[in-house]
Amino acid sequence: MKSNMKKTVKKTNDSEAFNLSKAHIHDVLKQRKNTGEPLVIYKGDDGALYSDNGQSLWRVVDEKRFKVPEGVTIICDRAFYKCHPLRRVSFPISLKVIGNEVFWHCKKLQSVDLPPNLEAIGEFAFNYCWNIESMYIPSSVKEIGRSAFSFCMSLTWINIPEGVTVIRESTFFWCIALTDVSIPKSVRKIERFAFDGCKALKSIYIPNSVRTIGERVFHFCESLERIVIPKGTLKKFAKLLPDDQDKLVEININR
């Protein structure tokens, strides 16, 4: 596939040419500090900034729609940070990693189809993406960072793929429209505040594989009626119960 990269090479210290903030330059330097290679950037025909080999996407200017080109394997931290006009983004088959805070405050972002070979979603990756209504995470993903989907206030459905072992702190914090989520049998730990503020969540199934549940996991889950937990764990998992236990219709421990 033909690359969209221009042949001109610029160094990252030319921040004026690329309209990079000091924070973005710091992120780029941090991600390349161990490579020992000269730090250079290509500016693509699409106006975005790429690594010299084209495998890392570093920064995207304000766009309503953006197609990440084939060959990109990593979307670096904050690449779309506060890209307010962004409504749709498409990803290549080659993509493996979505970094930290990549789509932070992309409040108009609606359509996201994650590629089948994706392996990791970073911390705060989709934080404050208010208009995403659903998302399918492919089975290839094994790591989802903390607060990855916090404040996705229109999100009603999302899956957690088999292979994820930890639901990180505040992963779905204040996803107030979330009604359905399944926890796979690979999960061993649910960290604190994971579902805090999921006001529309009505039921949750905790598989036998879960050994540890953090504090206030279901705090402010005002519609929660049913929690299914493994047999013999009622005392152990007592702290996961909502503050107002009168709303807890059933805890099924006969499994």
Secondary structure, DSSP 8 states (H G I E B T S, - for coil): ----EEEEEEETT-HHHHT--HHHHHHHHHHHTTT-S--EEEEETTS-EEETTS-EEEE--S-SEEE--TT--EE-TTTTTT-TT--EEE--TT--EE-TTTTTT-TT--EEE--TT--EE-TTTTTT-TT--EE---TT--EE-TTTTTT-TT--EE---TT--EE-TTTTTT-TT--B----TT--EE-TTTTTT-TT--EEE--TT--EE-TTTTTT-TT--EEE--TT-TTTTGGGS-S-GGG--EEE---
